Amino acid sequence: MTRVIPVTNPEGIQAVATLAEAIWTEHYRPIIGPEQVDYMLDRYQSPRAIQNQIETGLHYFLLQGGHEYVGYLGIEWQDGSVFLSKLYVKADRRGQGCGKTALGFLESLAGDKGVRRIHLRVNKHNSDSIQAYERLGFRRVGAVTESIGHGFVMDDYLMEKWLPHPA
């Protein structure tokens, strides 16, 4: 069973950064290359960057399976919707329901706030994640290419999922 734990202290922030380095190195190097992975880890997933994101409204949660952290998610409430900024699971735990548990947790939070739309960005070449999101009810609604500095770009699909009206 996967538990979802809010990140509220430096130890949680360090756990997220450690997971990010392992997951991104394994998963994204074949997609975007080692230089961009290293740049993005420093810019977006270092302890300093995570702390700054939390201070400006991003909420991080660790996914715990058994006695270890197996992934994490980051969300931001935006104008009547929720942006799923990050959802990452360790390679050896993919396909075991961790992502589904995280999304169920997010859907419950959204429902509690009366929010019906979850949206995200996913790299256009990240076919496994795209398929996983589609299985979980997301659909592609657009695309965006954005410069992130140092000659790197994020080339993403925009995806969204609408939650049912509350009963």
FENGI-V218415 format. One record per backbone hydrogen bond with DSSP energy under -0.5 kcal/mol. CO is the residue of the C=O (numbers start at 1). NH is the residue of the N-H. If there is no record, write none. Layout:
# FENGI-V218415
co=CO nh=NH
co=CO nh=NH
This chain:
# FENGI-V218415
co=1 nh=66
co=3 nh=5
co=3 nh=64
co=5 nh=62
co=6 nh=8
co=9 nh=13
co=10 nh=14
co=11 nh=15
co=12 nh=16
co=13 nh=17
co=14 nh=18
co=15 nh=19
co=16 nh=20
co=17 nh=21
co=18 nh=22
co=19 nh=23
co=20 nh=24
co=21 nh=25
co=22 nh=26
co=23 nh=27
co=24 nh=28
co=24 nh=29
co=25 nh=29
co=28 nh=31
co=28 nh=32
co=28 nh=33
co=29 nh=33
co=33 nh=37
co=34 nh=38
co=35 nh=39
co=36 nh=40
co=37 nh=41
co=38 nh=42
co=39 nh=43
co=40 nh=44
co=40 nh=45
co=41 nh=45
co=46 nh=50
co=47 nh=51
co=48 nh=52
co=49 nh=53
co=50 nh=54
co=51 nh=55
co=52 nh=56
co=53 nh=56
co=53 nh=58
co=54 nh=57
co=58 nh=60
co=59 nh=75
co=60 nh=7
co=61 nh=73
co=62 nh=5
co=62 nh=64
co=63 nh=65
co=63 nh=70
co=63 nh=71
co=64 nh=3
co=64 nh=66
co=65 nh=68
co=68 nh=65
co=70 nh=90
co=71 nh=63
co=72 nh=88
co=73 nh=61
co=74 nh=85
co=74 nh=86
co=75 nh=59
co=76 nh=83
co=78 nh=81
co=80 nh=116
co=80 nh=117
co=81 nh=78
co=82 nh=84
co=82 nh=119
co=83 nh=76
co=83 nh=85
co=84 nh=121
co=86 nh=74
co=88 nh=72
co=90 nh=93
co=90 nh=94
co=91 nh=94
co=93 nh=96
co=93 nh=98
co=97 nh=101
co=98 nh=102
co=99 nh=103
co=100 nh=104
co=101 nh=105
co=102 nh=106
co=103 nh=107
co=104 nh=108
co=105 nh=109
co=106 nh=110
co=107 nh=111
co=108 nh=112
co=109 nh=113
co=110 nh=113
co=110 nh=115
co=111 nh=114
co=116 nh=163
co=117 nh=82
co=118 nh=161
co=119 nh=84
co=120 nh=159
co=122 nh=157
co=123 nh=126
co=125 nh=127
co=126 nh=130
co=127 nh=131
co=128 nh=132
co=129 nh=133
co=130 nh=134
co=131 nh=135
co=132 nh=136
co=133 nh=138
co=134 nh=137
co=139 nh=160
co=142 nh=158
co=144 nh=156
co=146 nh=154
co=149 nh=152
co=152 nh=148
co=152 nh=149
co=153 nh=155
co=154 nh=146
co=154 nh=156
co=155 nh=124
co=156 nh=144
co=157 nh=122
co=158 nh=141
co=158 nh=142
co=159 nh=120
co=160 nh=139
co=161 nh=118
